[in-house]
Every structure is written in C-alpha cells, then in structure tokens.
Amino acid sequence: MGAKNCPETPRQKMINMMYIVLTAMLALNVAAEVLESFKVVDYSLLETLKAVDMKNAQVYARFDQAYAENEIKVKEWKGKADQVKIKTDTLLRYISGIKEELVRRSGFKLADINNPLLSSDFYLVTEKGDTLILTRADELNIPSEYMITQKEGTELKERIISFRETLLSLVDENDKSLKQTIISSLDTSDPRVSLREGGENKSWEAERFLDKPLAAVLTLLSKIQIDVKNAETNIINYLFGQIDAGAFLFNKLGARVIPNSNVVLQGDEYFAQVFLAAEDTTQQPEIIINNRPVAVQDGIATYRIKTSEPGIFSWSGLIKYKTPAGIIKEYPFRQEYQVTQPNVTMSATRMNLFYRGLDNPFDVGAGGIPKENLEVTMTNGTVIKRGDSFIINPSELDEQGRRTTVSVHANIGGEKRLLGTTKWRVKRVPDPVAQVAGMSGGSIRKERLLAEEGVLAVLEDFDFDFKYTVTQFNIQVLGPGGYTNIWPSESNRFTNDQKEQFRILNPNSIIYIANIKATGDDGSTRDLDPISLKIQ
C-alpha cells in the first residue's frame, strides 16, 4: 500500500493554494483584509486537521481490533503504528506550543464570560483548552525574533527531519512512491536561489518565518501540522496493509515454470524448474514433460536441454496431483524460450564519440537479453547505470580512440558473459563562440547595441546541456588621433562606462570586443575569438 491510497483531497489542494496566494500578498501590504484572509485559511486548516485526526483514529481502532483477533500476526505492525502515533503527537504538541508562545509574546486577551469571542476575532485554542484572542495579528518583530534569532525555527526543522527519517525507516525500500510522498510533504530543504530576486540565499526557516506577520506564521504552522498528520495517515495505512502482505492465500492450485532465462545464447543450456504452486509435503506430484515422466524432488522438477541453433522453441507438460479426496487433478503448462546468437550494439545516444568532463548518455542493445541483465565497463573512464541507460564519464582525451574501450557483459543463467567490445574517441568540449545580439561580427544599429546586456558564449550545434559563461572582456574603440581606448569588464555584462561609450558612437564607428574569456560548467576556461561590430 503506497501513497496512492491516501490522495490529497480537493479541499486540501484548495487550502494549500490559498496559503500560497496569501503569502505572496504579504509582499504588497499587511492590510486588515490580508490578516482576515489568513484567519479564514488558518481555521480551515484546523478543521481539516480535525478531520484527518478522526480518519487516523479509525485506522488505529482497526489495528486494535486486528490485534485482538490475532495477536501474533498483528503485533509487529501495531507496535510500529503505535510508535508513529507517539512521534506524531509529540511533534504536533511541540508545534502547538510554538503557536501559543508566539501569541503570548505578541499580546493576547483571554476569552471568558466577560470577554466573549467576536466573529472578527483571530484566536488560538491552547493544548490546555484556553482560548487566546490575538491583539497584534500583524506583529512582525516577535515571530522573527523567536523563530529566527532564538533559533526556534531551526529546532522545528530538526524535529521535522527526525520525524521524517523515522517514518522512512518503516517503509520498504521497494515502495519508492510512498517514500517520495513523505519526503515531499515533509521537505525541509532550503529554497533555490532566484537571480530575479537578487540571488539571495535563504534558509528554510527564513523563507517561512522572517519578517512575516504573526497571522501568517500561525497559518503556516497549522499547514505544517496538516503535513505531519497526512504523513501519519500515509504510514499507518501502509503499516495496516502489511499485516496480510506476508500471508499467502490460495484459492486454487496451478502449474508453475521458472526458467533460468527465456533468452539463452546459442551453445548454452536452457533449463527450467516445474512445480505445483501449492506444495503438499505429504506427497509428491507427478510431472510429465514432453510426454515423458521426470524426476521430482521437494515438489520440483527440472527440465534441461542443450541449445544448438537460434530460434524460438516451445515445450509443455502436465502435473498430476492427488487431492485429499483421492481424485487425480491435472494441471497443464506450456512455455517458450528464445535462443539467440551472441551480439551486441552500442551507441552514444547523442554523438558517435565521447566528451571529457560530460555525462555522455550511452545505449546498449543485446538482442532479446533484458537491459537489466547487461553490464557496461570501460577503460579510460567510469560507467554509471541509470535505469535502462548508461552514463559514460571519460577520464582523459583520446582523439584517436586508441585507449578507450567499452565492453558489454550479460548475466545469463547466473553467469557473466562478454558480448562485445568497441573503441571510442574522446574529445574535449568545443570552444564556444562569443556573440552580442546573436552576432559574432558585422553591422549593428546603435539602438540595438544599447539594448543588449552583455556578451554571451554560445556552443553552436552542440546537443549536450553544457554552458559557458563569459567572465571578462574589453571594449576597444578607436578615438581621435588614432588612439585606441579600452574599457574592461570583469563579468559578462556591459559596464556603465562601456554603455556610455556606445551612446556617443557615430555611424561607421568600429567597436572591438577582445580579451574574451569564458568558463564552462566543468570549470575550464577558454579564450574566445574577438568580435568586430560596425555601427550603422
């Protein structure tokens, strides 16, 4: 049972979207309308939290019932579910404590008979049942002070990480979908740096709690509580499903055939085991293959045949089994296998050579042999397998292809077999071309030049995702008396001085962009050819 059994409801999706929109509105103004909107979202989140809590309580009740019916079978999984409940409740109480502390530090009124709640009040119900009415929902300093300066946000992050790791440890390695769902819902990674926002590095804590009004922080903490509760839902449903995962339930008997491989190389041996799916240790079934009885041991017969020519071959048989009532039941079976000659095709999926310093995608085909049974090795580099494909990382240049050999092996019947080898060339990534306004030279209008931001390094007709960035260049303009004036830039962008020179240029003036250097994604630096532009 994976995360697909606990889908996010439309209501939850709507609440998440509302929170995102309201957070964005903070950049404009912390108006009363915005605070009112946060109040609405927070109350909706708390109602959702109650609903999820009730749903989880039903699952825990099912654990109790199953445990009462079969203690031995359920004990392990109920113990793990109880552990999840303790961890979840502890983390939720901790977050509730943060919310209460923020409200108490920011200012509140205690709701009672003499101070009843109004529809316009933004309030918080504590773990002890007290109702605190916020008096400063727009407070900015105290949340930042408590969560960032006093590092309560860091403590919260560490507790979420610990909770997430506990949940992940309870999930089987093969259930990648559920693991990814938990990792995504309890994500504590720092946000990506946005160049459009100035390229500032922000932590997970700062993004959520720095310079945010109290109303927004309380709403976000409620959302975190929902995420924690949903993660609990996913895990306990998964654990409940594991109670019967190891139990084998049979409603019929059937013949089963397990071959060493459905594809064998010419000259190798094909063999397969034949048995009845439900074993009875008191008697052995009778197994007939190709109209001949064969030996049976522990309910299993083995069919072997030496292959001599390629092609698709079939074989069949019958399993006879006596039921407790003395009736002979027959279970027929039929199986096919393919014999293929050893061959292998190898290709670099982008070009017919490798580039040093890049991840070179590499594809292998070996007739009918499944790709998961293939292994690729090489000299002069390393090979990484990703799914059904491979990534080649050459170590040294080898433009003649004399020292770079790729070999393909296949796992056939438990044995490692060499299928073929090929030689490959290794080149360095080509030099990029310096361009301004998509041009490497020629005539340009002054208006267009002034509209450009700088110099680009372009890899023309290169299929890999590899980039160069210009790190420096000089602008050279011929001045009065034949003197050449130079204005340098230490980046890929035109400086203010350079742009000022562009503005005073006359038609037919010549601009040289020289001393251009660019650095690639692999850290290498290249000297690029200069650019000559004539002002129209």
N, C-alpha and C positions, 0 to 999 in steps of 0.2 A: 504494500500500500504506500503510495507516494503522495506528493503534494497535490496531485490532480484530484484527490478525494476531498480536499479542503479548499475549493476555489474561492477567490475573493469575490464577495457579493457586489452587485451594482451599488448598493448603499455605501459600502466601504470605499469603492472606487470614487464615488462622488465626494465623500468626505475628504479623501486624500487630495483630490483635485481642488476642492475649496481651500484647503490649507495652503497649497502651493500658490494659488492666486492671491490669497490674503497676505502671505509673506511678501510677495512681490509688491503689494500695495504699500508696505512699510517704507519702501524707498521714497515714496512721494510725501506721505504725511501720516502722522499718528492721530488721525481725526477721531471724533467720537463715533462716527459711523463705522470706522475700521475696527475700533475696540468692540463695538456691539457685534460686528460680524465674527470676531474671534470668540466672543462669548457663545454665540449660536453654534459655531463649529465645535467648541470645547464640550458643550452639553451634549451635542450629537455623538461625539466620540465616547463620552462617558456612558451614554445609553447603549452604544454598540459594545462597549466593554462589558456591560452587564449581560447583554445577550450572548456574547461569546463565552462568558463565565458560566452561564446556565447550560450552554451546549457542552462545555467541557465537564461540568458536573455530571451530566448524563453519561458521558464516557467512563468517568471514574466509577459511577454506580454499576455500569456493565462489568467493569473489572471486578468489583466486589462480588457480584452475582456469579461470574465465571469462577472466581476463586473458591466460593462456597461449594460449587458443583464439582470442581476438580482442582484441588489444591496443588498437587504435584505438577500438573500441566501448566497452570497459570502462575505459579509462584514467582518464577524468574521475571516474567513480563510485568506483573503487578508491582514487583519491587522496583523495577525501573520507572514505571509510571508514577509511583509514589515519590521517587527521587525527583522527577520532573516537577511534580506539584510543589514540593518543598522549595526547590530552586526558583520556580516561577513566583510563588507567593512572597518569598524573601525579596526578590528584585522589585516586585510591584509595590511592596510596602516601603522599600527604600525610595523609590521614585515619588510615592505619595508623601514621604517625609520631606523630600526636597521641595515639593509644591507648597506644603504647609509652612516650611521655614521661609520661603520666598515671600509668601503672603504676610506672615507675621513681621518680617523685617521691613516690608514696604508700607505697612499700615492696614488696619482692618477694624471692623466693628463686629462684635459677637451678636449673631441673630438670636433673639429670645422673644418672650411675650411682649416685652416693652419695646423691642426693636425688630418688628416682623419684616420678612422679606418682601421686596417690591419686584414687580416684573422687570424693572430696569436694572436690578442689582446683578453684579457679577460676583458669585460666591463660590466657596470651596468647602466641601464636607470632609473633615479630617478622619483619620483612622479611628479616633475615639468617638466620632459622631458629632463633634462640634461643627457648627456652620459659621464660617468666617466670611464676612462681606468685605470685598476689596474696596478700599478707599482711594487707591492710587493704581488703577489698572494700567495707566500709561507710564508708570515708573520705569526709567531706563537704566539708572545707575546701579541700583541694588542687584538686579539679576546679573549684570555684567560683573560686579564686584564679587558676588557669591559664587557664580558658576565659573568665571574665568580667573580672576585674581586669586581667589581662595581655592581654586582647582577642584571645585566640586563637580564640574563638568568632566574633568579628567577621570575622577573617581567613578562617575557614572559610566563613562566609556569603557573603563577597565572591567567593570562589573558586567556590562553587556557582552564584552568579549568572552569573559569567563563563562557566562550563561550559554552563549552560542557554542563554545567549544564543548561544553557538557552535552548539549543536545546532539551535536555532530558525532560525538563518540558513541551514541546509542544507535546510529544508523549504519546499516550495512554498506560496505564500500561500493557495492554494485548499484545502490539506489542513488545515483548521481542527481536525479531530478529533485528529490527531496532535500538532499544536501545543498544544492544550489538555491532552492527556495528559502531555506533557513539562512544561508549566508547573505542572500539579497535582502531579506526582511530585517535582519539584524546587522546591516552594514555599518561599520564604524570607520571606514577609510576616509582620509582627507579628500576634500573636493579637488577636482582637476584645476590647474592654474588656467585662468582665462586671460588671454592677452588683451581682449577687448575691455576687460575691467582693470587693466593696468598691470596684469601679470603678478598680482599679489598672491603669496602662498597663504592659504588659510587652513587651520586645523578643523577637525570635525566639531570640536567644541565651539570654536569662534564662529563658524558658519551658523550655528544654531542659537547661540546664547549671547554673542557680543552685540551690544547696542540694540537689543531687542526689547520692546516694552514687556512688562510683566504679563499682560494678557496673551501675547504671542508665545512667550516662554511656557506658560501654563498649558496652552493648547498643544504645543509641540511635545511637552512631556506626556500629555494624555495620548498623543499619537504613538509615542514610544511604548506606552503601556499596552496599546492595542497591538502593536507589532510583537511584543513579548507574548501576549495572550494568544495571538494567531499562531506563533511558533509553537507554543504549548499544544494547541489544537492539532497541528500537523504531526507532532511527535507522538502524542498519546493515541491518536488514531492509527498511526503506523505501528506502535507497540501492540495495540489490541489486535491488529491484523496478523501479528507474528505468532499469536497463540496457536493458530491452526496451520501456520506456514510449514512447520516441520512434520505435520501429521499426514500420512498417506491414506487417502480414502479411495477404495477400489469398488467399482460397481460392475466391472466385467474383467475377464481375462483376455489377453491378446498376445500375439507373437511379436517379438522384438528382434531386430537385427542391428548390430553395431559393427560396422566395418572399420578396419584400420584407416581407410580413406576411400572416398568414392572416386578419387583420381589417383592412378599409380603410373609410374614411369615404365616404359617398355623394358622388360627384363626383370622387373621387381615382382615380388609376390603380393597377391591380393588375398587378404583373409578377413573374416568377419565372425563375430560371435552371435549365436542364435539362442534365444531363451524365451520362456514364458514370462510375461510381465509380473505376475504374482507368484512368488515362489512358495512351494509346499515342501518343507523339509522332511516329511514322512514318505515321499515318493518322488521319483524322477520322471519327467515327461519323456515320451518317445519322440525323437526328432528325425525327420526324413528330409534329406536334401537331394534334389535332382533324382528322386525316386530311389535313393539308397539310404538305409539307416546309418546314422553316425553316432559316435561315442558321446555320451553326456556326462558331465561332471559338475556337481553343485548346480544342476539345472541349466547348464550352459553347454552348447555345442559350438565347435569352431570349424568354419569352412575355409579351406585353403586351396589356392590354385596358382600355378606359376604362369605369368603372362608372357606372351611371345610376340604379339603383334598389336598395333594400335587399333582402337575402335571402341564401341560401346557394347558391353556384354551384360546379359541378364542371367539370373539363377533364381530358383524358387524351391519351396519345400512345404512341409506340413508338420505341425506339432500336435501330438495326440496326448490327451490328459484325461485321467480317470477322476471323476467327481466323487465326493463322499457317498453319493447315491449309487455308485458303480457304473455310471453312464460314461462312455468314452466321448469326449468332446474333441473336435478337430479345429485347429486354428492355422489357416494357410498364410503364407507370406511370399512376397516377391521382391527382389532387389536388383538394382542396376549399378554398374560401375564403369568407369571410363579409363582406358589405357591410352596414354599419350606419350609421344616421343619427347625426350628432354629438349627443351628450347626455352629461350628467354628473350624478351625485348626490353630494352632500356631506353629511356628518353628523358632529357631535361625538358620539363614542361614549358619553359619559356624560350630557350635558345639551344643550339647544339654545342654549347660549351658552358663552363662554369666561371663565375666571377669570384675572385678572392674578396673576403670581407662581407659577402652577402649570403642570405639564406636562399640557396638555389633549389627550387622545387624539382623533385625527381620522381618519375613514374616508372613502374615496373609491371610487365605482364608476363605470365608464365603459363600460357595455355589455360587449362582448366584448374590449375592449382590456386586455391584461395589466397588472396593477398596477405591475410593474417598469418599464413604459413611461410611467407617469404622473409628473408633477412638480407639486408644490403650492407656491405662493408666496402671500404676504400683505402687506398694508400694516399698519402698527402692530404689528410683531412679527416673529418668526422662525419658520421651519418646519424641523423635523428629521425625516428619514425613518428609521424603524426597522422593518426587514423590509418587510411589505406595508402597514404603517400609518404614520401621521404624527403628530408631536407639535407642537402649537401653543403658542407662548410669546408672549402679548400683551405689548406694552411699556407702554401707557397705558390708563387706564379709558376706556370708550366705551359708556356705558349705553344710548344711543340707537341705536348701531350705524351711525353716520354716517361714521366714519373707518376702519373695519376691514373690508377686503375680501379674500376668499380667492379665488384664481384657480387653475384646474387646466389644465395643458397636457399634451399627449400627444406622444410621439415616434413618429411614424408614417412609415415608409419613410425614416427619416433626417431628417425634417423635424419641427420643433416647432410643434404646432397648439394654439391656445386652444380648450378645450372649454366653458368656462363660468366665471362669477364669481358669488359670493354675498356678502351683507353679514352681519356678525355683531355681537352685542353683547358688550362686555367689562365684567365686574363684578369687584368685589373679593370676596375670600373672606368669607362672612358671619361675624358675631361669634359666638363660642361661648357656651354657657350654663354658668354656674357651678353645680356640683352637689356635694352631700355625701350620700353613701349613695344616689346616684341620684336625689336630690330637689333641687329648686330652691326649696323652701319647704314649710311645713306642719308637722305634728306629728311628733315623733320620740321614741322611747324613749331614755332616758339611756344604757342599756346599749349600744344600737346606736351612738349617737354616740361613746361611748368606744371602740368597736371600730374606728372609722374612722381612717385615717392622715392625711387632709388634704382639700383642696379640688381638684376636677377641673374642667377646662374642656372641655366636650363640644360637638362640632359635630353637631347633630341632623339626621338625614335628609340627610347630605352624603356623596356617593358617592366622593369623592376620598380618597386616602391622605394626609391632611393633619392635623396635630395641633397643638393649643395646649397650652402648659404654664403653669400658674399660677405667677407669680413673687413675689407678695406679697398679703397680705390682713390685715384687722384683725378681731378678735373683740370685739364690744361687748356688755356685759351691764349691765342696769340694776341698780344697787346700792341700798343703804339711803339714804333721804333723797332719792331721785330722781336721784342722781348716776349718770352713765354711765362705767363703767370700760372701758378699751381695752387689749387685749393684741395686739401686732402679730406677724406672721410674715413673714420675708423669703424664703420659699420656698412650695412648695405643700403643705407638711406642717404639722400642728399642733405647736406648741411644747409643751414640758413645762409652762410656765405656763398655757397655754391648756387643756391637758388637766386640769390641777389645778382650774381653774375649772369645768370640766364635771362633775367629781366632786362638787362641793359644791352643784350646782344643785338646786333644789326643783322639784317638779311645777308646771306652768303658767309657769315662768320662760321669758323670751323671750331668744333669742340672735340678734344681728345679725352677719352676716359681710359686711363692707363694704370699700371701697377695694381691690377685687379687680382685679388686673392679670394679663394672660396674654400670653405671647409665642408667636407661631406659628412653624412651620418656616421661613417666609420671613423671619423676623427682625422682623416687625411686632408692635407691642404694642397690645392692646385693653383698654379699661376695661369690666368686666363688671358687670351688674346685681347688687345685693346679694341675699343670702339671709336669710330670716327663718325661724327654727325655734322651735317651742314644745315644751317638754319635757313629755312625758306623765306 
